[in-house]
Amino acid sequence: MQEYIQKRVLEICAYILETGATVRQAARRFNVSKSTVHKDMTERLPSLNKELAASVRQILEQNKAERHLRGGEATRQKYRQPA
């Protein structure tokens, strides 16, 4: 793995651990695609640091479990705003 990729993986990992960010939020913050963030966290991070990977996986699973709530809230806000 190239050095710049390793650096990006660890930076995204630290950001997710600090903020509990979703894949979309991390992608927006680091100006990469959601697919890149997902691949970095699920495939590349475990080869660098298994403990960090386990911690990030836990946060991503929690975000996945809550995503239907965030989506419902976004829809609610959209229709609550006056047109």
C-alpha positions as CSV (number, residue, x, y, z in Angstrom):
1,M,0.0,0.0,0.0
2,Q,1.4,3.4,-0.9
3,E,2.3,5.8,1.8
4,Y,-0.3,8.5,0.9
5,I,-3.0,5.9,1.0
6,Q,-1.9,4.7,4.5
7,K,-1.8,8.3,5.7
8,R,-5.4,8.9,4.3
9,V,-6.7,5.7,5.9
10,L,-5.3,6.6,9.3
11,E,-6.6,10.2,9.1
12,I,-10.1,9.1,8.2
13,C,-10.0,6.5,10.9
14,A,-9.0,9.1,13.5
15,Y,-11.8,11.5,12.3
16,I,-14.4,8.8,12.5
17,L,-13.3,7.7,16.0
18,E,-13.2,11.3,17.2
19,T,-16.5,12.5,15.8
20,G,-18.5,9.3,15.2
21,A,-19.0,10.5,11.6
22,T,-20.8,8.6,8.9
23,V,-19.2,7.4,5.7
24,R,-20.8,10.2,3.9
25,Q,-19.6,12.8,6.3
26,A,-16.0,11.4,6.2
27,A,-16.1,11.3,2.4
28,R,-17.2,15.0,2.3
29,R,-14.5,16.0,4.8
30,F,-11.7,14.3,3.0
31,N,-12.9,15.0,-0.5
32,V,-13.1,11.3,-1.5
33,S,-15.9,9.1,-2.5
34,K,-18.1,7.1,-0.1
35,S,-16.7,3.9,-1.8
36,T,-13.2,5.0,-1.0
37,V,-14.0,5.6,2.6
38,H,-15.8,2.3,2.9
39,K,-12.9,0.4,1.3
40,D,-10.3,2.2,3.4
41,M,-12.1,1.4,6.6
42,T,-13.2,-2.2,5.8
43,E,-10.3,-3.5,3.8
44,R,-7.2,-1.4,4.2
45,L,-7.4,-0.4,7.9
46,P,-7.5,-4.0,9.2
47,S,-4.1,-4.6,7.5
48,L,-2.6,-1.6,9.2
49,N,-4.2,-1.8,12.7
50,K,-6.7,-4.5,13.7
51,E,-7.6,-2.7,17.0
52,L,-8.5,0.6,15.3
53,A,-10.4,-1.4,12.6
54,A,-12.5,-3.0,15.2
55,S,-13.3,0.3,16.8
56,V,-14.2,1.9,13.5
57,R,-16.3,-1.1,12.5
58,Q,-18.3,-0.7,15.7
59,I,-19.1,3.0,14.9
60,L,-19.9,2.2,11.3
61,E,-22.3,-0.6,12.4
62,Q,-24.0,1.8,14.8
63,N,-24.4,4.5,12.0
64,K,-25.8,1.8,9.7
65,A,-28.4,0.8,12.4
66,E,-29.4,4.5,12.8
67,R,-29.5,5.5,9.2
68,H,-33.2,5.0,8.8
69,L,-33.8,7.4,11.6
70,R,-31.6,10.1,10.1
71,G,-33.3,9.7,6.7
72,G,-36.7,10.0,8.3
73,E,-35.7,13.2,10.1
74,A,-34.3,14.7,6.9
75,T,-37.6,14.0,5.1
76,R,-39.5,15.5,8.1
77,Q,-37.5,18.7,8.0
78,K,-37.8,19.0,4.2
79,Y,-41.6,19.0,4.4
80,R,-41.7,21.1,7.5
81,Q,-40.0,24.0,5.7
82,P,-42.3,26.5,4.0
83,A,-42.0,26.4,0.2
